[in-house]
Amino acid sequence: MADKLDMGEMASFDKAKLKKTETQEKNTLLTKETIEQVKRSEIS
């Protein structure tokens, strides 16, 4: 079957060939303070 791993390929895998990437957080969660500020500004 094509969906099974070939153990020979797995054993010869070279992690050094992988590219170095840097992750960036795009969707940050609001802090409790920020939520309170928004609530206060909506009331005013």
Phi and psi in degrees as a GROMACS rama.xvg file:
@    title "Ramachandran Plot"
@    xaxis  label "Phi"
@    yaxis  label "Psi"
@TYPE xy
-78.1958  -18.506  ALA-2
-86.9459  -3.77194  ASP-3
-90.0276  144.232  LYS-4
-74.0584  142.483  LEU-5
-91.1774  113.089  ASP-6
-60.9699  -28.1597  MET-7
-66.3236  -41.0222  GLY-8
-67.0865  -38.9528  GLU-9
-66.2165  -39.2833  MET-10
-69.1445  -30.099  ALA-11
-95.0998  7.85074  SER-12
-67.4958  133.086  PHE-13
-111.277  108.262  ASP-14
-65.1787  -23.4196  LYS-15
-66.2848  -20.0884  ALA-16
-81.4299  -10.5791  LYS-17
-72.1065  145.575  LEU-18
-79.6708  143.859  LYS-19
-79.2972  126.85  LYS-20
-124.9  154.065  THR-21
-117.346  127.279  GLU-22
-88.6952  146.759  THR-23
-127.824  134.031  GLN-24
-81.7949  121.599  GLU-25
-97.5486  -40.2845  LYS-26
-112.095  95.2342  ASN-27
-87.222  150.233  THR-28
-83.0179  147.615  LEU-29
-73.0704  144.693  LEU-30
-82.2428  165.899  THR-31
-59.9593  -39.9683  LYS-32
-63.8651  -41.386  GLU-33
-64.4711  -41.6791  THR-34
-62.3456  -42.74  ILE-35
-64.2866  -38.6616  GLU-36
-63.2297  -41.9684  GLN-37
-64.6608  -43.7276  VAL-38
-61.242  -42.8267  LYS-39
-65.0448  -37.9032  ARG-40
-71.7313  -28.7519  SER-41
-72.8951  -32.6355  GLU-42
-70.841  -37.8751  ILE-43
